[in-house]
């Protein structure tokens, strides 16, 4: 199963399937594979049978089956059912770890309500990665205000237990650092990066002529501002390419426009080539959405920067500071299209090289080095503390 059994076992717990479009947890896991044996646990209530899939000699995907189906609504609303399900998941995960027999075992937990996993004593270190405002995100679609109020408080309690029981917490958003710090002082800002091989430097700027090719990459979902996108559609000097899966988003309103194109998700070099073929890249997130309000760096951002293209965004209040010519912030739909034009027409070789420099400093490999040092220091600190007891 694992070729080098001298390496520690890193247990990554998430609801996300391994073959999904890459997200923060997949990118973190790929970095962990550089240093550890990784058991990627897909914790889902709808798993119908237990499975183990060996991806390579560093990565194994494990899907535990907990013997009987549990309805997601019951799990979300009933603490007793929630406790029972997670006790069963704990039992399955412990048995799998024991059968692997590699020490030490380290936990990376992405699940904000799964505090039971943190009570397993055999982990040498336990880290929670909080990459969204989960309590509000998980309850935001509930139209019943009383039920939403109840669920938000219930999931806030669950996540507070996760934060309390973790040895260390990481998050890519500064407001979440401040929130987590009220419960656990061991928290750090941990930004996303990009996984691209930087081989696009020599490509020259396209001539400054319309139509301006605008690109969006990622989930096409509920927190995107449709009226801002429609403002692009109404502009004769622009064409928009939306690449990614459509989720909780009615795209039919754009059927009447010929200059908006929806494209299936791309990965790796194919994705980089798409981004490099654009003139301007956009992030038109609704800043009134609770999830967007806490964003410091969307996961796509440094992938955008690695293409060398300017990025136009909605005025997200906690977005990280970037030099002039890298990010353009818009206040409304009209300002958005004007900032796109500004970003396009004032682009230059110097600005492009600046973006490449920023991208070179923000690769996922550099994030992986930081993560490895953090985990190593955490384990050494805990071992030292245990010897003093």
N, C-alpha and C positions, 0 to 999 in steps of 0.2 A: 504493500500500500504506500508506504513512505520509504524512499531509498536511504536517506540519511537520518537514522533514528537518534542521532546525537543532538539534533536540533529540537528545541522546545516545541510543544504543541500549542498552536494558537487557535482558540475556538471562537469563531465569528458567528454571532447569532443575529438573524434578520428575518423578515418576512419576504424579502425579495428573492426571486428565482435567480440562479446564476446566469442563465441565458437571456435575461432581460436586457433592454438597452442600458448601457453602463451608467451607473449612478455613483454617488459618493461612496457607498459601501463596497461596490465592485472595485473601484479605483483604490480604496484603502486596502482591500484584500489582495490585490495584485502586488502592492508594495510589501505587504506582510510576507508574501511568498518568497521575497528575496532573502529573508532572514529566518523564516520559521517553516515548520510543517503546519498546514492550515486545514482545519476541519470547519467547513462552511455549512452551518446549520440553517436550513430553511424551515422556520417555525410557522406552520400554517394549519389552521383548523380544518381545512378542506382536504388535507392529504389523505388519500384513500388506502395507501399501503406504504410501508417503510421501504426506503431505497437508499443505496449507497452507490455513488458514481465516482470513480477515480478519473480525474481530469488529467493529472500528470503526477510526477513523483513528489510534488509539494502540496497539491490541492486535492481534497476529497470533499464531495458534496454529500451531505447527509440530510435526509428528510424523515424525521421521526413520525410515526403513526401512533396516536394515543388511544387506540382500541375502539372508540365509538365517536360518532359525529357530534359536534357541539355547534349549535347555531351561533353565528357571529353576533347577533343582537343580544342573545342571552349572555354570551361571554362579555359583551361591552357593558351590560346593564346590571348584571347580578354578580356581586363580589364573591359569592360562594362558588358559583360556576367558574369564575375567573381563577380563583385559588385552586380549585380541583384540576382544571385543565393545565395550569402551569406546574402543579405538583407532578402530574403525569409526564409533562414535557421534561421536567428536571430528571425524573427517573430514567427516561429513555436516553437522555443526553449523558447522564452519569454512566450508564451501562456501556454506551458506545465509547466514551473516553477510557473506561477501564479496559475494554477489549483491545483498544489501540495500545495502551500501556506505555505511553511516552510521558516523561516528566522533564521539566515542570510544565504545568498547564496554565495558560494565560487566557483571559476572557476579554474579548471586544464585543460589547453589547450595543446593538443599534435599536433595540426595542424599548420604548419609553415606559411601557407598563409591565415589563417582565422583571420585576424585582426579585422573584423567587430564584432565578438563576444566580443571583449574587449571593445567595445563602449557601451555595455549594462551597464547602470549606477547602476543597482540594485545589482551588485556583491560587497560583502564586501571586497573581495580580489581576485586578478587575477594573476595566476601563469602560466608561459609557461615552459613546459618541452621539451627541445630540445635534442633528443637522437641520431641524425645523422646530417651529413653535407648535409642538405636537398637541398639547391639550386643546388648543383652539382649532388646529387643523382637523383633528379627529372628530370634533363635534360641530364644525362649521356648516355642515349640510343638513343639520337637523332643523326642520321648520317648527317643531314643537319647542317653544321657548323654555318650558318647564323641564322637558327632558334634556334639552341642550345644556341648561344650567346644571342639572344633576350630573350629566356625563362629564362636563368640563371639570367639575370639582372632583369627581371620582378619578378621572385620568390625571388631574393635577396631583392628587394624593399618590397615585401609583408612581408617577414620575419622580415625585419628591423622595419616595422610598428608593427608587433606582439611584438617584443622585446621592443620597445619604450613604448607601451601602457600597458605592463605587470608591475605589482607591483614587481614581483620577477621572476627570471629565474633560472632553474636548468638544468644541463647537466652532463652526466657521462664521458665527455671527456675534458681534460685540454686545448687543442687548442681551443675548442669551448667556454670555459670559457673566454679565452683571446679575442676571436672575439666578443662575446656578450658584454663584459665589455666596449668595445669602444662605445656602444650605450646605455647600461643600467648598471650602476655600481652595481646594486642589483642582483648579479649572484653568484651561488655557485656550486661547484663540488658535484654531487650527484651520487654515484656509485650504480650499481646493487647489488644484493645479491643472496641468494639461499633460497628456501622454504622447503628444506628437513628436516625431523626429523633425527637427527644424531644418528643412531642406528647400525653403521657398525664398530665401534671402535675395537671390539674384534677379527675381522677376521684377520688371520695371512697372511703374504706375501706368494704368490705362489712361488714355487721353481723356481729359475732362469734358465729356459730352454725354448727353442724355440718350436713352433713359438710364437713370441711376439704378444699379442693381442692388437690391436690399435683401439681406438674408436674416432669417430667424432660425435657430436650431434649438430643439428641445421639445418637451411636452407642450402641445398646443392645447391649453387647458383653461380652466375657469378664471384664473387671475390675470389673464391677458386682456388688455383694453381694446375691445372690438372697435370702438369709435376711432381710436388712434390708427388701427390697421385700415379702417375704412377711409380715413383721411389720405393714406398712401394710395389706396385704390382709386380715389378721385383725382389723383395728381397725374397729369398726362406725361410728366417727365420721370416717372418712377415705375419700377416693376418689382414685385415682392415675391420671394420664394420662402415658403414656410416648410421646414423639414423636420419631421418627427411625428409621433403618434398623436392622434386627436383623442382627447379624453375630457369629458364633461365640458364640451365646447361645441356650440352649434355653428358649423362652418357654412351652412347653406345660404346665409345672408350674403356671402361673397361670390355666389354662383354667377351673378350678373356682371361681375367684373372680369375682364380678360387679362388684366395685369397682376392677378394674384394666383400663385401656383402652390398647391399642396403636394409635397413630395414625401415618400417613405423615408424612414430613418436610415442614416448611413453611419458607418463606423470607420475608425482607423484612417488610413491614407485617403480613402474615398471621401470621408467627411472633411478632412483637411483640404482636399482639392476643391470641394464645394465651397467652403468658407473663403478660400483664396480667390475663387472666381467672382466673388461679390465685391461691391464697392464700399458698402456700409453694412454693419451688422447691428441688430437692434435687440433691446430687452424692454418691451412696453408693458411692464407689470403694473397692476392696479395698486397704488400705494395705500389705498384704504383697506386692503385685505390684510388680516392679522398676520398671515404667513409672510407677506411681502414687507410689512412694516419693520420686521426684525432683520431683514436681509442685509448682510455686509458684502457678501460676494456670492452671487448665484454660481452654481457649479459650472455653468457654461462659460463664465467670463474669461478665464485665462486661456480657454480653447479659442475664443474669439481673438484675444490679443495675439496668440501664437500665429494667427493668419496674417498679421500685420495690418489689419483693417481697423478703421475708427469704429467706435461703439457708441450708439445713441441710446440712452435709457430714459425711463421715467425718473423723476426726481426722488429716488428712494432715500429716506432721511439718514440711514446709517451706512450707506455705500462707502467703501473704502476710498481714501483719497488717491487720486491718480494725477499725473502731470497733465498739463494742457495739451490737447490734441490726441489724447488717448480715449477719454470719455467725455461725451456731451450730454448734459442733463436737460430734459424738456419739462415744462410745466403743464402743458395741455396739448391737445391734438394738433392745433395750428403750429405751435412752437415745435412740436415733434418733427413735422415735415420740414420746417425751416432749418432745424438743427441738422437734419439729414443732409440737406443741400449744403449747409455750411461745412459739415464734416467732409463731404465729398469734394467740394471745390477748393477748399484750403488744404487738402491733403498734400503731402510732400514726401520726398525720400527721407528727409531727416525725421519726420514724424513716424514713418514706417520703421526706420531703424530703432527708434526709441521703443516702439511696441515690441520689436524682436528682443531688445535688451531686457525689457520687463518680463517677457515670456521665458527667457533663458533663466531668469532668477526665480521662476514660479512653476517649475515642472513638478510632476508627481514624484519623480525620482528624488528631488530635493525634499519634498514632503515626507517621503519614505525614510530618508536618513534622519530627519527630525523625529519621526515616530519611533524608529528603532532606538535612538538615544534616549528618548523619554521612557520607553518600556524598560530598557536596561537599567537606567537610573532608578526607576520605581522599584524594580525587583531587588536591586542592591540595597536600597533604603529600607525596604521591608525586612530583608534578611538581617540587616544590622539592628533594626528595632526588635526583632524576635530574639536575637542573641542577648540583648540588654535586659529582656524580661526574666 
